[in-house]
Amino acid sequence: MPNRRFNRVIRSLGLKRDARAASSEPALVRTIYGTVRSPNLRAPFRKQCSWYLLFGCLCQLCLTSPILAQTSPSALPTDNAAALLTVIEQATVSAIERAERSVVAIARIRHQQAAGQRLPIDPLSIRRPLSFENPASDPSFVPSLFGSGVVISSDGFIVTCAHVLDDPRQHDYLVWLDKRSYPATVVGRPAQAYAADPFSDLAVLKIDAEDLTPITYGEPAELKKGKFVIALGNPDAIARDGQASASWGIVSNLSRVAPTEVDDTTIVNKETVHQYGTLIQTDAKLNLGTSGGALIDLQGRMIGLTTSLAAQQGYEQSAGFAIAADELFQRVVHSLRQGKLPEYGFLGIQPESVRRADALRGVYGARVALVIPGLPGDEAGLHNEDVIIEVGGHPIHNRNDLFRELSLVAAGQEVELVVQRPTGRSRTPQIVRLPARLSKKYVATNRPAFAIHMPENWRGLTVEYATALPSDQARAGMLSHRRSSPKVAVLSVEPGTAAWQAGLRPGYGVRSLNGVEVSSPEDFYRVVGGLSGDVKLMAVRSGGRAETIVVVDEPDEK
């Protein structure tokens, strides 16, 4: 029985043994059983994993570790149980040493915070009241609001969770790395809460430093349940000097849906990309303050950014989540490093689950309940009752999958949809491939978004994708004209400018400039960049009424 169980675990892990390992199998099996049942080893694992799972993990480490592979049998300790534990210990220590120089502690300090002032309870704060009689430069200083971050470039860029920073208009930030403190600036300034930062819960800080050690990323495709992981961060401000604290566990699950945060009156942060199933679940201990830290594998590579979504006050358990360092993560961080807000693709349909009768027949995907006229789904040729089964080569099993995969694609980019289309009375659906050029998703958020590069200003006017306007009323006006809906709309107009004097207001649609049609904000700014003098702008007011508005040239300032 032990040998059969051992072989099942080996096969499930996809491992291969050499002849020497196979010949010593019975002794190895007995050693592993003895290690798991040891009174000294059993207690720490009792709450985190079963003996069978630990048994499989030990087998993997034992048979694949370069330490054992390069060590002769005579060099191993006589106590095989101690040898196995030494392998785990050395692998853990090595991984932490490779990654800990890239993990920082972040303190969030309210503007004009007086010495001795006590602050209200915050999701990132510790549970006991603290005074601020000591300055931040004092080693005994303990911040009330704190989190973690990860170095992503040698010149001082740091990624963290957006909820760690909260509102940059009300806070300053200090970063500690290996007992050195740095004042930090947000890569951006407060902006209107219509963009995507809180949607991804990612943010980037910048400190004035050189020769930092950036984190190394792991391969998302290698993630599997049961893999050993280590969480590095600043739990309860214990690592506030910038020397990261560590906890360890396994990957419990993948593609998890984020829990909804609630308060006494309302549901907050109800819509984030992570509620469509993007998170890594781990049983590594994630206390308050670990948000923004690194979840690493046994090679010291970051596979996720830890978040306190599952470690809220009153609900702390030895389980938590991490934002996977996948394609979406890399795209968002790339935009934030440039001081720009990331964009998320929008198709312009109402997706639903497949009908029960179809599900019983094995049909899967996202059923198109409604196609909004004039938007990308309509222009791509989607029909009501189509079932989307693939987006950009990724399978779609339900509506959450659809939203998640569309979020991987930036606005203005083209993606291929694979659709099952009903064919009348025939039970065999038609497979249709449709290229779709996405618009931009409007993101409702309770937290402020920020970016250093705000939308360009032309004669007092800024524009945006019509589907991304912050006002529901304005979006309803722009999208109510069926296939004549403009794709670009006015986001803001500064009073007193040429655009304001011409009569343009937020929410107006824009179809053309001097007869040249525009289909994206990039098109608009490219066209106006080559124009001078008075410009005829074809505008669409709410309700669908189109008119030509002349925007005069602004005189040069002297």
N, C-alpha and C positions, 0 to 999 in steps of 0.2 A: 504493500500500500504506500509506504513512504516514497519508494522509487517511482511509482506511477504518478503520484502527485508532483514529485520533483520534475519529471519529464513533461507533465502538462504545463507547469509554470515556465520551463525553459522554452517550450514550443510557443506559448502565448507571448513571450517576450521577443521572439524572433532571433534567439541566440544560437550560436554554434559552439560546441565544445571540442577541444582537441582530445587526442587519445589519452593523454595523461589525466585530464580532468574526468573523462569517462571512466577510466580504470579506478579512480579514487572516489567514485560517486557514492557508494554506501557510507563511507566515513564522512564525506561532506554533508550528506543528508542528516546524519546523526548530529554533526556539529551545529548545523543550522537549527535543528529542532531544540538542541540543548541551549543554544544562545537565546532563542525566542522565549523559552520557558524559564530562563534564568531569573531569579527574584530581583536581581539588580537591573535587568534590562526591561522586564515586563511592565513595571509600574509607569514609566514615562510614556509608553506607547498605548497603555490601556484605553485612554480616551481618544486617541487619534487614529488608530488603524487596527485592523484585525491581525491575528498572527499570520493568517494566510497571505495577506498583502505584504506584510513585512518580510515574510519568507521569500516572496517573489523578488522584492527589491534587493534583498541581500544576495540572492542568486545572481541578479544582474550585475551588481557591483563586484561580486566575487569573480565572475567569469569574464568581465570586460575591463576591469581596472588595469591600467598600465602599470600600477605598482606591483600587482601580483604577477602580471605577465612577464615582467623583467626581473623577478626575484626567483631564485632557485628554491626548491623545497627545503634544502638544508638551512637556508637563511631565514625561513619563516619561524616565528616563535613556536614553541612546542604546544602551547595552548592555542588550538585552532580558533576557539571562540574569541580570544583576545585578538587574533590576527584579523578576523572579520570586522571587529569593531574598530581596529586600527585603520583598516581600509576606508571605512565610512568617515572616520574622524579626519584622516588626511585629505580625502576628497572634499569634505566640507570646508576645512581650513584653507585649502588651496583656492577654492572658488571664492571665498570671502576675501582673501588677500588680493585676488585679481580685480574684484569689483568695488571694494569698500572705498577706494580713493576717488571714486566717481559719484559717491552718494553724499549729499549735503543736508544740513539742518537749516530750516527756514523759520524765521520769527516774523510775525505780522504785528506791527505796532500801529495803533491808532494815532492819527495826527493830533498834536497838542495834548499828548497823554501826560498828565501831571504825576509827579512822584507821589506814591502812596495811593493813587487812584485805583479803585476796584472796578472791574468791568463786568457787564452782564454775561450770563452763560452763553457760550458759543460752541458750535459743534466741534471746533478744533481745540477748545480750551481744556485744561486739566480740571479736576473736580474740586480742588480746594482753593479758597480765595488766596490770592497772592498780592503783595504790594510791589511797587516799582521804585523803591527807594534807591536801589542800586542802578547805575547807568548800564546801558547795553554792553559797554566795553568791559564791565566788571565780570570776572569769571563766575561770580555767584548770582549773576542776573538770570532769572527764570522767566521767560516770556509766558504770557497767558494764552496767546494765540500762536500756534506753531504747526509745522508740518515738515515734509521732506522734499527733496528734489534730486535730480540726476543730471550730472554734467554730460552734455552731448557734443561739446566742441572744446578744443584746447584754449580758445580765446574767451571763454566765460559764459557761453550760453547754457542755460539750465532748464530742463523740462520738469514741470510739476503738474498737479491737478489744478484746474481753474478754481475749484471751491477752496483751495488753500489760500489763494490770493484774495478772494472775495472782490471788493470794490477798490481799485487802485486810487480812486479819488479820496478815499478816507483812510488810507494806510500807507505806511512805509515798510520796507522789507530789509531784513538783515540775513545774510547767509554765512554759515560757518562750515568750513571745510578743513578737517585735520587741525583743529584748534586755531585756525585763522579766521577772522571775521571780515566780511566785505559788505558794504552797502550795496543793495541791489536795486536795479530799476526794471520796471516792467517793460518788455519790448512792445511798447505801445502806450497809448493814453486812453482814458475812458471814451467810449463811443456809444452811439445809440444801440440799445439792446435788441438788435434785429439780426445780428450775424451769428456765426456758428461756434464761437469759442465755448460757451456753456454747453452747447449741444454735444461736443466731444469731451467736455470736462478736462481739456488740456490747456496749458498756458506755458509761456516761456519767459524766463527772467534773464537779465544780463548783468554780470559783475565785471569789474575792471580787473582782469587777471590774465596771465599768460601761462603757457606750459602746464595747463591742467590735463588731467587724464580722462578723456571721454570714455563713456561706457561702450562696451562691445555688444552688438545685438546678436541674439540667437536667431534660429530659423523657425518661423511659426509652423511650418509644415512638419517639424519634428515633434511638436507638442502632442503628448498622449496622456491619458489618465494614468496615474500611478507614478509618473516621473517625479524624482526628488527635486524640490525647489527650496530656495533660501530667500527670505524676505529681509531686506536691509532698509533701515529707516531711523526715525527719531521718535520712538514711542514715548508718550507722556513727557516729552522734552528731555528724556534721559540722555539722548545723544546730542544735546544742544551745542556741544563743543565741536561738532562736525566729525566725530568718530562714530560711525554708524553702528547701531545695535542690530543683532541678527536673531532671526527665528527660522525654524525649518519645518518642512512638511512635504506634502505631495501635491500634484495636480489632481484635484478632486473631480473636476468636470471642465468642459469647454463650451464655448458659445452660450453662456448663461445670460439670462435676462436680468437687468439691474432691478433691485427692489425699489419701490416708490417711497420717497421720503414724505413723511406726513408731519404736520404740527397740529395744534389744538383746533384749528379752524379750517384749514385748507390743505389741499394736496399741492405740494410744491415740486418743481423740477420734474413735472409729469412726463415731459417728452424730451428724451435724450436719445442719441444713437445707441446707447447701451441698453435701452429697453427693447431693442430689436434683436438682442442676443449676440453680444460681442465679447463678453467678459470671461476671464479665466477664474474658476473657483479653486481656492486652495485651503488646506487646513492649517497652513502656517499661521502662527499667532499674529494678528494685525490689531494692535492697540491704537487708540487715538494718537494721532501724530505721525502715523506711518503713511498717510496719504501722500502720494508723490514720490515714494521710495521705489526701490528696484526689486523686482522679483526675478531672481537669477537661477540658472541651472547649475549643474555640477561642474561645468566648464567656466563658470563665472560670467556667462553671457546673459544680458537682460532679455527676458521673454515677456515681461509685462511691467506696467507701472501700477504699484499698489494703490488701492483706494479704500477709504474707510466706510464705504457704502454698507458693509456688513458689520461694522464695528462702531455703531452709533451708541450713544449713551443709553444705558439700560438694556442693550441687546448684545453686549460683547460675548463672543464665543470664539473657539479656536477654529474659525472658518472665516474666510474673507474673499475679496475679489481683487482682480488686477485687470487693468486695461491692456489688452493684448498688443504687443509691439509688432503689429502686422502692417499690411499695406495701407489701411486707413490711417493708422497711427503715424506712419512715416509721412504720408501726404499732408496731414494736418500740421505736424511739427515743422515740415519744410515751409509751409506758408507762414506759420507763426514766427519762425526765425527771420523771415523777410519782413516782419512787421505787418503782415497782411492777414485778413480774416479768411479762413478757409471757406470753400463753397461746397454745397451738397446738391447732387443732381435731383431734378424734379421732373416727373413724367406727365403729371396732369391727369391722373385717373383716380377712381375710387376702387381700391382692391378689396376683395373679400375672400373668405375661405371657399374652397370648392364645395359644391352641394353634397349633401350626405350620400345620395344615391351614387354620385360619381366617385366619392371617396371609397365607398364599399367595392367599387369596381377597380380600385387601385389607382385612380386618377389623383395626381398631386399637383400642387402649384398654387398660384395666386389668381383667382378668378376676377376678371374685369367686370365690375358691376356698373361702372359709368365711365364714359370717356368725355372729358370736358372739351368742347369745341375750341379749336384754335391753338391748343397747347401741344407739347411734343408728342404725347401719345396719339392724339388725333392725326397730327401730321405724319406720324410713322405708319398709320394705317391700322391701328388697333380698333377692334370692334367690341361692343358689349358682349359678354359671355365668353370672350377669349380666355384661355387659361395660360398664363405666362409660366413656363417651366424652366427657363434659363435666361440669365442676364450676363452678358460678357463672358460666357463660358462657364459660369458658376450655376449649379442647379438651384432651383427655387422650389421649396416644398410648401411654403405658406406665405402669408402676407408679410410677416416679420422678415423672412429671408429677402423678399422683394425690396422692402425699405432699406435693409442693411446693404444690399448689393448696389442699390442706386446711390447710397451715400459714399460709396467708394469712388464714384465718378464725379468730377468737377463739372460745374455748369458750363455749357457750351461745348462739351465733349460728346462724341458719338459713341453709342454702345449698341450691340446687337441683341435683340430680343428673339427668343425662340418661343413660339406660341402654338398651343393646340387649339384649333378652331373647329367648332361644331359644323357638320356638313349635313344639315337637314335630318332626315330619318336614319341616315347611316350611323352606326355605332362606332365607326372608325373615324376619329377626328383627323383633320388635315394639319400637317406640320408646316408652319409658316415662319420664315426668318425675316425680321423687320429691323432695319437700322433706324435708330432714334437719336436725335440730337437734343440733349437734355437742357432744361432751363434751370433756374436756381430755386431751391427750396426756401420757403419762409420759415424761420425758426422762432417760436415763442419761448421766451425764457424769463425766469425771475431774477437771474443774475446778470450783471452788466457784461457786455462784450467790450473788447478794446483792441485797438490796432494803431500802430504808429503811422501807417499810410492810410489815410482816410480817402474816400472816393474823390476823384478829381473834380475841380470846380471850373466851370466855363461860364463866364459872365454872371456869376452868382448862382449858377445852376449845377446840381449834381443829379445823376440819373442812376437807375438800377434796373435789373430785370423786373418786369411787371409782376411776376409771380412771387417776388421777394419783398414787396412793399410791406412796411410794418403795420399799416392800417388795414383792418379787415374791410372797412367801408370802401377805401380806395381800391383794394384788390377786387372787391365785388364789382366796382364800376368798370375796371379795366377788363374783367373777364366776362362781362355780361353781353358783349356784342358778337358773340358766337365767333365765326371764323375771321372776323375783321379785327379781333383783339390785337392791339399793339404789343410787341414783345419788350419794349423799353418804356419806362415811366419815370416821371420826375420824383426824385427822392426828397429833395429839399431845395428851397430858394431863399437866398439871403435878402431881407428887406432892403429896399433902396437901390438894388443893383439893376443892371439892364434887363435881366430876365424877369425880375419882379415888376419893373415898370412896364414891361411888355404884356403883363397879365398872366404869366405862368405861375402855377401853384402846385404844391405837392399833390401827387396822385394823378396828374394829367399824363396821358399816354403820349408817346413820341413815335411817329411813323417815319418821318423823313426830314432831311435837312437840305434845303435848296434842291429838292427833287430826288435826293439820294436816299433810298430806304436804309434803315438801320434795324438790326435784329438782335443786338446785344449792346451792353454798355461799352464794350471794347470798340464795336463799330461806331458808336456815337462819338467817342473821344478821338478816334482815328479820323473821322470825317471833319469834325470841327477843327482839328489841328491844322487842316489845310485850307481853312476858310478865313477870310477877312472881310471887313465891312459888315453891312447889314445881312442877316441870315434869315431866310424864310423857314420856319419850323412848322411842320404839319402836326398839330396837337389834337388829342382826343380827350374831351372832357368826360367826367363821370356821366354815364347815361348813353354814351356813344356818339355824341355830337362832335364832328371833326371840324376844325377851322385852321386857317393859316395865321400864324402869329409871327410878326417881324421882330427879331431881337437886334437892336442896333448895336453897333460897335462901341465898346467902352473907350473913352479917351484915355490916352496914356497918361499915367501919373507923372507929374513933374516935380 
